[in-house]
Amino acid sequence: MKATAFRSVITTGATILIGLCIAQAQSSPSSAAGPETSAKPLFLEKNEGELRTRRPRTDKTAVVIPQFMLKVSPKNNGSQHLVLGTEEIGPGAAIPKHRHLDQDEILLIQSGTAHVWLGDQERDVHAGGLVFIPTHTWISLKNTGTEPIGLTFIFSAPGFEDMMRCNSVAAGETPTPITPEQRMQCAHEGHAEYEDLQEKAKAR
C-alpha cells in the first residue's frame, strides 16, 4: 500500500515537472532559436560591392571624387545597424565640410596622407590611422600627399547612404546633372548638413 502511494506521488511529481518544462519552453521559444536577424553575412573583396558614379553639378563646382562603393547597408545586405563603404581620394582632392545629424562615423585611412579638420581640431592622418567623428561634429578632409587616399567609411546607423545614392547613379549609367537645390534635398534625406550648401541657401 505504501509502495503504491509512493509510486503515485513520484508519478504525479514527474508529470507536474514535465508540464512546467513544456510551458517554459513554449513561453520563450526565441531563447532556443537564437536572436532573429535579417542581415546577410558577407565576404567581399576590395572591388566587390555597389559601385556608383557621382552626378555632375549644374553650378559647375567640380566633383573631385567621381566614384565610391557601398558594401554594407540595409539595401546591400540587410544590415540595420552599420553602413560601410570605400572610395579613393586623389592628390589635392577634398571632402567638403559637413556634419552628420544622426550617426557617428569612423574614417579608416588605408593609404596616403590626409589633412583633417575635425570640430575645432586639425592634423595630418597617415596610412593606418583613423578619424572618429561624433554626431553633429563638422568634418572636412584633403589629400595633401602624392598618392591616392584609400578611404573606408563606417556609420553607426543607416541614413547617409541614402544621400550618397541620391547624388549618384549606378556605375555604367549616364549620370544626370544635379542642382544645388537637389543636393540640398539629398543631404536632408541623408540627415547631413553641408557648409557650402547652407551658404548658398543664405545667399539666395
Secondary structure as UniProt FT lines:
FT   HELIX           2..27
FT   HELIX           29..33
FT   TURN            46..47
FT   STRAND          50..54
FT   TURN            58..59
FT   STRAND          67..72
FT   HELIX           74..77
FT   STRAND          83..89
FT   TURN            91..92
FT   STRAND          94..100
FT   STRAND          105..111
FT   STRAND          113..118
FT   TURN            119..120
FT   STRAND          121..126
FT   TURN            127..128
FT   STRAND          130..133
FT   TURN            135..136
FT   STRAND          139..143
FT   STRAND          149..155
FT   HELIX           160..166
FT   STRAND          168..170
FT   TURN            171..172
FT   HELIX           180..189
FT   TURN            190..191
FT   STRAND          192..194
FT   HELIX           195..203
//
